Amino acid sequence: MDMGRESRWEKDAITVEIVFALVTAVALAAAVFAVALLPALALGVSSPGGKATLAGGVLLGASAGVSRLVRVLLRFDAQRRKGR
């Protein structure tokens, strides 16, 4: 691969991959948050337990989303460096 300026299609591919990574990260974070929150809603957990469950769901969702984002972008960078 040429180490000079990137072509237009390479820039477009990078943009598409970033958007894909962001969308899938947000979807995964929302799904993990919902799964973590559903038992608390179904069982009617009281205020302190509900707040702890909410905080845990936010933490799990955020970490899953960031993990997905980093994994997708690192995989794309590795493939791009190989010239694929």
Buried (B, 14 or more C-beta within 10 A) or exposed (E): EEEEEBEEEEEEBBEEBBEEBBEBBBEBBEEBBEEBBEEBEEEEBEEEEBEEBBEBBBEBBBEBBEEBBEEBBEEBEEEBEEEE
